[in-house]
Amino acid sequence: MTTRKAHNPKETKVALLMGGWNTEREVSLSSGKAMLESLQRQGYQVKALDLTHNLEELLHFLTPKPDIVFNGLHGMYVEDGRLQGILDILEIPYTHSGARASAIAMHKPTAKVFFELAGIPCAKGGVFNWDDIQDRHPMHTPYVIKPLDEGSSVGVHIIHEEDGPINNRLSWSFQKEVLVEEYIPGYELSCVVMGDKSLGVIELRAKQGFYDYRAKYTDGVTDHIFPAPVPKPVYDNIMDYALKAHKIIGCAGVSRSDFRYDPKTGRVCILEINTQPGCTTLSIVPDVASHVGISFDKLVSWLIEDGLCQGLRR
């Protein structure tokens, strides 16, 4: 793992951003609470803001300039490069990935282009107009539909033949363009990358249905199994794919890549990469980190060191 810039927490002014106004607000508030407690516990000079649409409030919060912004936000407007661009203009260092990497990773079809360039296998599919798929299946069932740029499995649905046309069972509140991908049966896996190293692969085994928003953020409905119980060559390939994804997208700090693995065929496919992974009590990144000997406080401190090291290079 790359050596980071040492800093003294008691002399480091940290501005923590959390909340926001998108579909992942509650997740961000939960992540932000855990991060704030860690920063306070470690003696950082920290202040926190529940971010809203009010840009004047944000600018006031960031005056005078802190040493670094700890980005505890998730989802549209705050994970997709727009907030990062504002911080770049203000010349304030921040944690996690820069504007370009954040924008690429958040837009799933664009990220898939980069994955394929890096030789990372992806699920087959494409972008369709919602109006064109309501009364006819765009590909063989089962398949998955999802918004182009939402996180936390918001808007993700698995479509089966017996369900009939989509318009019989779903309403769609997202943009007209929809990402449609083949459904790959088997294991739901995630791999965490920290700096220039893959930490490990974990299986997320939902007790009912698939690993959707409820399964991710409701205690007791999903088992986290580490290390993932898959053959070593598969495990090693996923570790390699996650690091390749992190690098080709241009990520910084910590990222989490999600995969599907079909044990019957041996097939592995990447689904997406997350540049602002959650840090709730049920989140994957702190779970994997703890299994390899990295405490939550150390993870938070490392992210600040990494952000200070990255500085204004974005």
Residue pairs with C-beta under 8 A, 6 or more apart in sequence:
1 194
1 195
1 196
1 197
2 195
2 196
4 195
4 302
4 305
4 306
4 308
4 309
5 305
5 308
5 309
6 305
7 67
7 304
7 305
7 308
9 39
9 42
9 43
9 44
9 301
10 43
10 44
10 45
11 45
12 44
12 45
12 67
12 68
12 304
12 308
13 44
13 45
13 46
13 66
13 67
13 68
14 39
14 44
14 45
14 46
14 47
14 66
14 67
14 68
14 69
14 70
14 304
15 46
15 47
15 48
15 49
15 61
15 62
15 66
15 68
15 69
15 70
15 92
16 32
16 35
16 36
16 39
16 46
16 47
16 48
16 49
16 69
16 70
16 72
17 32
17 48
17 49
17 51
17 69
17 70
17 71
17 72
17 73
17 78
17 83
18 28
18 29
18 31
18 32
18 33
18 35
18 36
18 48
18 49
18 50
18 51
18 72
18 73
19 25
19 28
19 29
19 32
19 49
19 50
19 51
19 52
19 73
20 28
20 51
20 73
20 74
20 75
20 77
20 78
21 51
21 52
21 53
21 77
22 74
22 75
22 76
22 77
22 78
23 75
23 76
23 150
23 152
23 154
24 74
24 75
24 151
24 152
24 154
25 75
26 217
27 74
27 152
27 217
27 278
27 280
28 72
28 73
28 74
28 75
28 78
29 50
30 217
30 278
30 280
30 281
31 72
31 74
31 278
31 279
31 280
31 283
32 48
32 50
32 72
32 73
34 279
34 280
34 281
34 296
35 70
35 72
35 279
35 300
36 46
36 48
38 296
38 297
38 300
39 46
39 70
39 300
40 46
41 297
42 297
42 300
42 301
44 304
46 70
47 61
47 66
49 57
49 58
49 61
51 58
51 73
51 78
55 86
58 86
59 90
62 69
62 90
62 92
65 90
65 91
65 92
66 92
67 93
67 308
68 92
68 93
68 94
68 95
68 304
68 307
68 308
69 87
69 92
69 93
69 94
69 95
69 307
70 94
70 95
70 300
70 303
70 304
70 307
71 78
71 83
71 84
71 94
71 95
71 96
71 276
72 279
73 79
73 83
73 276
74 151
74 152
74 276
74 278
75 150
75 151
75 152
75 154
76 106
76 149
76 150
77 83
78 276
79 102
79 106
79 151
79 275
79 276
80 102
80 103
80 106
80 107
80 149
81 98
81 99
81 100
81 101
81 102
81 103
81 106
82 99
84 94
84 97
84 98
84 99
84 102
84 314
85 99
87 93
87 94
88 98
88 99
88 312
88 314
91 312
93 307
93 308
93 310
93 311
93 312
94 307
95 253
95 303
95 304
95 306
95 307
96 102
96 252
96 253
96 254
96 275
96 276
96 303
96 307
97 105
97 249
97 250
97 251
97 252
97 253
97 255
97 275
97 276
98 250
98 252
98 310
98 313
98 314
99 314
100 250
100 314
101 249
101 250
101 251
101 252
101 275
102 275
102 276
104 110
104 111
104 114
104 249
104 250
105 111
105 249
105 251
105 255
105 272
105 273
105 274
105 275
106 149
106 151
106 275
107 148
107 149
108 146
108 148
108 149
108 179
108 272
109 126
109 127
109 148
109 179
111 249
111 272
111 273
112 122
114 245
114 248
114 249
115 122
115 245
115 248
115 270
116 122
117 248
118 244
118 245
118 247
118 248
119 244
120 241
120 244
120 245
120 270
121 241
121 267
121 268
121 269
121 270
122 269
122 270
123 144
123 181
123 182
123 184
123 260
123 269
123 271
124 139
124 181
124 182
125 139
125 143
125 144
125 179
125 180
125 181
125 182
126 179
126 180
127 148
127 177
127 178
127 179
127 180
128 138
128 177
128 178
128 180
129 176
129 177
129 178
130 172
130 176
130 177
130 178
131 176
132 138
133 145
133 166
133 178
133 180
134 165
134 166
134 167
135 165
135 166
135 167
136 165
137 143
137 159
137 161
137 165
138 180
139 180
139 182
140 182
141 159
141 160
141 161
141 183
142 158
142 159
142 160
142 161
142 183
143 158
143 159
143 180
143 181
143 182
143 183
144 156
144 157
144 158
144 159
144 180
144 181
144 182
144 183
145 155
145 156
145 157
145 159
145 166
145 178
145 179
145 180
146 153
146 155
146 156
146 157
146 178
146 179
146 181
147 154
147 155
147 174
147 175
147 178
147 179
148 175
148 177
148 178
148 179
150 174
151 274
152 213
152 216
152 217
152 278
153 211
153 212
153 213
153 215
153 216
154 213
155 172
155 173
155 174
156 212
157 170
158 183
158 210
159 166
163 169
172 178
184 260
184 261
184 262
184 267
184 269
185 260
185 262
185 264
186 260
186 261
186 262
186 263
186 264
187 203
187 228
187 230
187 260
187 261
187 262
187 263
188 203
188 204
188 205
188 206
188 210
188 211
188 258
188 259
188 260
189 201
189 202
189 203
189 204
189 228
189 230
189 238
189 258
189 259
189 260
189 261
190 201
190 202
190 204
190 256
190 257
190 258
190 259
190 284
190 288
191 198
191 199
191 200
191 201
191 202
191 238
191 239
191 241
191 242
191 256
191 257
191 259
192 198
192 199
192 200
192 202
192 242
192 254
192 255
192 256
192 277
192 284
192 285
192 288
192 289
193 199
193 242
193 243
193 245
193 246
193 251
193 254
193 255
193 256
193 257
194 253
194 254
194 289
194 294
194 299
194 302
195 253
195 302
195 306
196 243
197 243
198 239
198 240
198 242
198 243
199 288
199 289
199 292
199 294
200 226
200 227
200 239
200 288
200 291
200 292
201 226
201 227
201 228
201 230
201 235
201 238
201 239
201 242
202 224
202 225
202 226
202 227
202 228
202 284
202 287
202 288
202 291
203 223
203 224
203 225
203 226
203 228
203 229
203 230
204 211
204 215
204 216
204 222
204 223
204 224
204 284
205 222
205 223
205 224
205 225
206 212
206 215
206 221
206 222
207 221
207 222
207 223
208 215
208 221
209 215
211 222
214 221
215 221
215 222
216 222
216 278
216 282
217 280
217 282
218 282
219 281
219 282
222 282
224 284
224 287
226 287
226 288
226 291
227 235
227 291
228 235
228 238
230 238
230 261
230 263
234 261
234 266
234 268
237 268
238 259
238 261
238 268
241 257
241 259
241 268
241 270
242 255
242 257
242 259
242 273
245 251
245 255
245 257
245 270
245 273
246 255
246 257
246 273
249 255
249 273
249 275
251 273
251 275
252 306
252 307
252 310
253 303
253 306
253 307
253 310
254 277
254 285
254 299
254 303
255 273
255 274
255 275
255 277
256 273
256 274
256 277
256 284
256 285
257 270
257 272
257 273
257 274
258 270
258 271
258 272
258 273
258 274
259 268
259 269
259 270
259 271
260 268
260 269
260 271
261 267
261 268
262 268
277 283
277 284
277 285
278 284
278 285
279 285
279 286
279 296
279 299
279 300
285 299
286 296
286 299
289 295
289 296
289 298
289 299
290 296
294 302
